[in-house]
């Protein structure tokens, strides 16, 4: 072949390969993660990274955070023998120069004994035979218990068996405590506990019971026919948005989802949203104003547990981040919960609980403080880290049960015998 022709062919091939390489390089995902979605074909995972989350990096996601925990001072638990329990705190509010929190308080002669053994003094569960108490604090860590806010009313009024799991609303200068009212020991029939309310002119009370069911259980065959738990009110779009949880689909594998009821006045009437349930996962209900909408901490149960979600309309929630060690039954401090804010600033701390603080024989819950960075007002890089390191002891605490150990021993025995 002519030498000049050969060189021309080689040169042309080199140019073609360089152009091809440049084209391929321009289509490759870049080394530096773009802040905006690049205009190239992306995998489903990369599309989701830009379209499903507020930011492509957790560090820049205002709805991502780790959670830190602090022991609270000022609460006595009778040596953690199971006779005193504090759980399910309300959101924290600031009034009269101090912080306030309300919670379920149980003080019984013995720890919970189950529904069959329960009576007028023996609780069936940790929240049975309880009242609503409250405490105040100057710093959110050291608390002074003030005593009962809402006692159990006489039978047969709503809550005569137990009043539990409260949350606070401030509306036009008055205060409203929503709570579950049990009419029989928990566990005897699907936790029968429609939502009741008491109101006062001051966070210190005295509290006047409304003596009416505010949000009733659903009708027969409906998802919330047996229970409406964890009422949490927020003022949004000029209305009271009261979120709640229900258990359904049958014990022991209960499904837990979150519903919404709306009202123009704290005493109702409340109208359940036609799209209920509005969140398909979660255990306790924790939501807060954020930007133009509502954010939700979705802990525990369901396909989307341990996520933080967001809905601009307060109804159609989408996952905004995935995290862990989320606070259980969180009651955040959210100054704009009742201001009908146009642009929520988020949360940085609150009170939550830990159930079964020792063992089931002495079953009780304790209150603790959590801190986080789910706020537009602060930027705490430590809270935005997304890799946890635990000591071996932490993992060993999550060891095999006796039943699982026996199953594995049987499997090993079959393997040694050559059985399939």
N, C-alpha and C positions, 0 to 999 in steps of 0.2 A: 504493500500500500504506500502511496505517496506520503513522504515524511510530513509535508505541510498539511496534507489532509488528515493524517493521524493526529497531529498536534491540535488541529482545529476541532476534531471530534472529542479529544480529551478535554480541551478547554471548555467546549460546550457542555459536556457532561458535568464538569466541575461547577460551572455556573448554575446548571439545573439543580444539582445536589445542594448547593448553597442556598438557593431560593427556597427549595423544599424544606431545608433545615430551618430557615428563617420563618417560613409559614408555620411549621410545626411548633417552633419556639413561641411564636406569637399566640398560639392557641393553648399553650400549657398554662396551668394555674401558676401565678407568680409566687416567688419566694417570700416577699413581704405581703402579709395578709391585707388585702384592700379593705378600706373602711366602707366602701360602697361595692355593691355587687358588680363584678366585671362583666363586660359585654362579650362573653364567650359562652360556649356550651358547657353546662355544669351538671354534675351528678345530682341525684335527688338529695343527697346529704348536704351538698354545698348550696343548692337552691334553698333548702330548709334553713341552713345556717344564716342566710341573709333575709329570707322572707318570714320565717316563723319567730325569730327572736328580735328584741329591740336593738341588739348590736351583735356583730359577728364574734366578738371576744367577750367572755364573761366579765373581765375587768371593766369593760365599758358599759355593761348592762346595768341600768339603774334598778332593775328588778331581779338582780342576782345578789346573793349575800351568803356568807357563812353566818353562823349564830354562836355567840359566846354566852356562858351562863355563870351566874353569881348566886351564892347562897344568901338568902334573906335573913335579916336579924329581927328578933322581936316576936317570933312565933314559937310556942311550946307545943310539942307533940306527945307529951306524957311518956317520954322514954321510947317513943316509936313502938308502943305495944299494940297499936292498931285501934285504940279506942277513940283517938282524935284524928280527924282528917280535914284538910283544907284543899279544895280543888276547884277547877273550872272558874278561874278568875274572870271578872268583867274587863272591859277596856279600862285603862287608867285615865282619869280626868284630873285637871288642876282647878281647884277652887279654894277660896278662903286662905290663900297663901300656902297650900299644901296639896300633895297628891292624894287621891282617893282610889281605892279598889274594893270591889265587892266580890264575894266568893261563896261557894258551898261549904258549910261548916257542919261537921258531924262530931258529936261527943256522946258516945254510948257506952254502956257498961262493958261490952265485949266487942271484938271486931266483927265484921260481916260473917254470917253463918250460912248464907244461901236462902233461897225463897222458902223451902220446906221447913226450915227451922226458925224462920223469922216470926216475931210477934210484936207486941206493942213496945218492947224495949230492945229486942234483938234485931239488928239490921240484916236485911237480906243481901245488900250490896254496899259498896263504899259510899254511895250517895243516898242511901235509904235513911229515913228518920233524921233528915238534915234541915237546917235553916240557912237563910242568907245572912251572913255577917259582913262587916266591913272594917277596913283599917286605913290609917293615914300615915303619910311620910313626908319628910322634907327633902329627901335625896333619892328616893326610889329604892333604897337598900335597907335602911333601918325603918321598921314599921311599928306603929303603935295600934294594937287591936282595940277597936272601939266597941265591939259587941254586936248584938243582933240588930239587923235592919228590918228583915221580913221574917217573922216567926211562922211556924206552921199554924194555919187557922184551925178552928174547931171543925170536926166532922159534921156534915158531909161537904164542906166547902172545898173548892178546888185547891189542892195542895195539902189537904189535911194529913196525908201520910208523909209527905216530904216536899219541900220547896228547894229547888236546886238550879244550878247552871244559869246564873243570871247575867244580864248585861244592862248597861246604863244608856239612857237617852236624855239629852237636855233639849227642851223644846219650849220656846217662848217664855223663858224664865222659870219653868218648872222642870223637875227631874222625874224620870220614869224608869223603874226597874222591871224588866221582863224576865220571866223565869218559868221553868217547868213545874207544873203542879201535879204531883202523884196522888192518885186516889186509891192505890193499893201498893203493896210491897213490890218493888221492882223484880221482874222475873216471873211473876205469876201469870201475866197476860200481856206480853209484848210491850212492856214499859209504857203503860197508859199514863200519859203526862202532857196534856194540852198546855198551851202557853197562857199564862196569866200575867197580870201587871199590877204594880202598886205605884203610887205617885206621891211627891212631896214638893214643898217649896224650897227645901234646902237639901244638899247632899247628906246632911246629918239627920234628916228626917224631921218629924215623925212621918212614917210612910202609911198611906191610906190604901188598903186593897180595893181594887175595882170590883172584885167579886163577880167577874164575868170571864168566860173563856175568850181570849183575844184571838187566838188562832187555833181552831179545833183540828183534831185529827181528820184525815181524809175519809171519804166514804168507803164502804166495803169493796174490797178488790183494788183500791187505789194504793199507790206506792207508799203513802204516808198514813195509812189507815190506823196503825197502831202507835205511832210515835212521832212527835215533833220535838227535836232536841236542839239545844244550843242556840236560842234566839239571839240574833245580833243586829241591832238597828243602826242604820247610817242615813243621814239626810242627803238626798241626791235628787237633782232635778225638781226641787221643791216638794218632794214627797219623802215619806219614811219608807226606806227599803229595809225590810226585816228578813234577813237570811236565816235559814235553819237547816238542820240535818235530819234525815230519817233513816231508820233501819228497815230493810224489807227483804223479801225473797226467801225467808225461812231460816231458822236456826239449825245447825250451828254456823252455816256459811252465809252470814248476813251480807247483803250488799248495802253500802252506805253512800248516799249522794246528798247533794245540797239543793234546797229549794229557796224560793223567794216569795214573799208576800208584801204588798204595797198598801199604803194608807195615806190619807190627807191629814189625819190626826192621830196622836199616840194611842188613843183608846179605840181606834178603828172607825168604821169597819175595814179590816184587812182583806185584800183580794189576792188569792194565790195566782201566781203568774201562769198563763196557759202553757208556757214552754217548760214548766217544772218536770224533772229536776234540771237546774241550770248549770250545775257542775257534777260531773259523773263520778267523782272520787272524793276522798277526804273523810276525816272522822269529825273532830271538833271543827266549828265554823269560825274562821278568822278572815275578815275582809277590811279594807281601808281605802279611803279616797286616794286616787293617784292620777295625776294629770287630769284629763277630762273625764276619766271613768273610775272604775273600781278594780282594785287588785285583791287577790285571794291567796292565802297560804293554804295549800292543799296537802295535808299531812296524811300519813298512813294509808288506809284502805283504797283499793281501786286501781285501775290501769294507769292512772295519772297521779299516783301518790308521790309525795316529795317533790312537787312542782310548785312554782309560783305562777299564777295565771292572771290574765288581765282582760277586762271587757269595757270598752268605751261606753257601752250602753248599760253596763251593770247586769247584763243577761247572757250574752253570747261570749263565753270565756274561751280564751286560747292560752296555751302554754307559753309563758314568757321566759322561764328558766327552770333548770333542774338542779336541786341541791340536796343536802342531807342534814341530819341532826336538827331537824326543824323543831321549833317549840310546840309542845302539845298543849292544846286548849289555850292558845295564846290570846292574851288581852293586851294589845298594844296601847301605848300612849299616842293618841292621834288628835291633836288640838283642833283639826278641821273636820272632825267626824260629824259635827252638827251645824256647821256654818254654811252648808249648801255651796261649798267652794266650787269655783269654776276650774280650778287647777290645783289638785291635791299634791302636797309636798312629800307624802310618804311617811315612813316610820323609822325610828332608830332603837326603840327599846320597849319593853313591856313586862308583864308578869305571865308566867305559864305554870304548868304543874307537871309533876312526875307521879304516875300511879304506881301502886304496889311498891312503895319506897323501900320495904325490907323483904318480906316474903308473903305468900298468900295466907299463911296462918295468921299473920298480923297485918292484913291488907289495909293500907291507908295511903293517902296522897299527900304530897307536900308542895308548897308554892316556891318558886324560884324566879329570878330575874333573867331575862334574855336581852342581849344587845345585838344589833345588826346594822347594816347600811342598806336600807331600802328607801332612801331619802334623796330628794333632789338638792337638799341644803348642805349635805356633807359629802366628802369623798374620803373614805377610809380604805386604803389599799389592803390592809391586813384582812378586812372583812371580805375583800373581793378575791382572795386566793381560792383556788379550786382544786387543791390536792391536799388530802389529809394524811397524816402519818400517825399510826397508833402503835403502842407497845404490844408485844405478844399477848400479854395478859388480857387486853381488850378482846382479842380474837378468841382466846380460850373461854371467855365468858359466854361465847355463842357456840358452845360445844354441842355434841350429839346428845339427844335424849336417851334414856334407858331403852326405850322401844327401838330407836334407830340402831343403837349398839347391838341389840339382840338380832335385828335383821341382818346387819353386816356380819355378825358372827356366824349366822346360819348360811349366808352366802359363801363365806370363806370355807366353811365345812364342806359344802357341796363342791366347791372348786377342788379341794384337796382330795375328795373322793372321785373326782373326774365326772361328776354329774353335770348336766346342763342346767 
